[in-house]
Amino acid sequence: MEDSLLLARLAAIVGPAQVLTGAGDMAPALSDWRGRYRGAARCVVRPGTAAEVAAVVRACSEAGVPIVPQGGNTGLCGGATPGASGDAVVLSLARLNRIRAVDPANNTITVEAGCTLAAVQEAAAAAGRLFPLSLASEGSCQVGGNLSTNAGGVQVLRYGNARVLTLGLEVVLPSGELWDGLRGLRKDNTGYDLKQLFIGAEGTLGIITAAVLKLFPQPRATATAWLAIATPAASLAVLARLQGAFGELLSACELVSRVALDLVIRHLPGSVAPLAIDSEWQLLVELSGGGEQQRLEEALAGCLAEAIAAGEVVDAVLAQSGDQARKLWALRENISEAQKIEGFSIKHDISLPISRIPDFIARTDAALADAFPGIRCVTFGHVGDGNLHYNQSMADPADNARLLATQVAVDRLVHDMVVDFGGSISAEHGIGQLKRDELVRYRSPVELATMRALKQALDPRGLMNPGKLL
């Protein structure tokens, strides 16, 4: 099919105003959030319903044209950026932004893929419920992208990642058929659990258009504290102490290196270190539950006093208001933004057995410093579930171009070490373009062959988000 005929057919499906072909109109969709990947496309098409998504996919399939699904375009691995050839159509889900249903009695919410994560949280809160998936980009990232990368965030420790929080999906298959699996059931043992094929698949097997997500009771009390600790090993002692004392009330336990905190203070106006003490490592911890606010705060304060007496914590500050808690969380959530302002960096989103985190940091930091003099590790992440954001840059941003030229070698050192420690090279950011070649190195031939068999079965022409993941 000629390009003009395809564009005309797409315009007939979604309306001419929703088919973008101008360079300026398309530009935001052709580059990733970090500015590391830039591509080209025939057009950006913006369907407004699942039926329109299906019709667009059918049209592209019949024309043999690749499709790149895109949500909020906040990914860090180039998974939503088209390639340089310009032969693909970018399919934006932004107009599929309706909350279809909220069922408080069933503790579920049914939402379209283009809803921002913040909009889902707000709709749940309006019904007196909590949707616990929480990311720094929640104001702009979209549910479809969250599910396609199996996003985690800061509350996986208590509530689980996107895969655990999803009960049902609606998906447009590569054939253009619409599969309606929007079932809000916690038990449904009727064959293969098809929704799990599409969660974490990065749009390579189909396009998620809607989801049924789990909700939880809204916590009535929350206690938040920022701790100074001497070493990453101390974070494990504190984590164990808090879990022993509070169980599932512990909803977050975030590790932050001093280097990461300093970047936020340097680049984000109004950011202030919570403690006067100059500690190399920090922890941000939060409890939430249904009890009384004062009682929860007092219990956390008492537990932290015991941790200080035991030498596990050097100093601590407990938020005295919701505003203070938000300011503490801003220090953690703005690390990626501060890194972006500072300049390019090499990012690693890894997971490890929690018990091995301290040894991994010590050994890998030392190996990197030996191999790449002057390198700086910006380390932070969700120590409660073993997910580290382990990033490298130079103290002088002007040297970053030189460091980026060695990225393949840096990645190899870090990823080899991750695998030696029994970990994974991607915890919650996905594979995208960034780690596609690395996946081949670190997954077994059996695993890769099985993945390719699934891809071939569902998308035999390879039109769904080509060049990503596999």
Sequence and secondary structure as in RCSB ss.txt:
>XXXX:A:sequence
MEDSLLLARLAAIVGPAQVLTGAGDMAPALSDWRGRYRGAARCVVRPGTAAEVAAVVRACSEAGVPIVPQGGNTG
LCGGATPGASGDAVVLSLARLNRIRAVDPANNTITVEAGCTLAAVQEAAAAAGRLFPLSLASEGSCQVGGNLSTN
AGGVQVLRYGNARVLTLGLEVVLPSGELWDGLRGLRKDNTGYDLKQLFIGAEGTLGIITAAVLKLFPQPRATATA
WLAIATPAASLAVLARLQGAFGELLSACELVSRVALDLVIRHLPGSVAPLAIDSEWQLLVELSGGGEQQRLEEAL
AGCLAEAIAAGEVVDAVLAQSGDQARKLWALRENISEAQKIEGFSIKHDISLPISRIPDFIARTDAALADAFPGI
RCVTFGHVGDGNLHYNQSMADPADNARLLATQVAVDRLVHDMVVDFGGSISAEHGIGQLKRDELVRYRSPVELAT
MRALKQALDPRGLMNPGKLL
>XXXX:A:secstr
  HHHHHHHHHHHH GGGEE SHHHHGGGGB TTS  B   SEEE  SSHHHHHHHHHHHHHHT  EEEESS   
SSSTTS  TT   EEEE TT   EEEEETTTTEEEEETTSBHHHHHHHHHHTTEE     TTTTT BHHHHHHTT
   TTHHHH  HHHHEEEEEEE TTS EEEE    S   SS  THHHHTTSTTSS EEEEEEEE EE  SEEEEE
EEEESSHHHHHHHHHHHHHHHGGGEEEEEEEEHHHHHHHHHHSTT   S SS  SEEEEEEEEESS HHHHHHHH
HHHHHHHHHTTS SEEEE  SHHHHHHHHHHHHTHHHHHHHH   B  EEE  GGGHHHHHHHHHHHHHHHSTTE
EEEEEEETTTTEEEEEEEESSGGGHHHHHTTHHHHHHHHHHHHHHTT BS SSS  TTTTHHHHHHHS HHHHHH
HHHHHHHH TT  BSTTS  
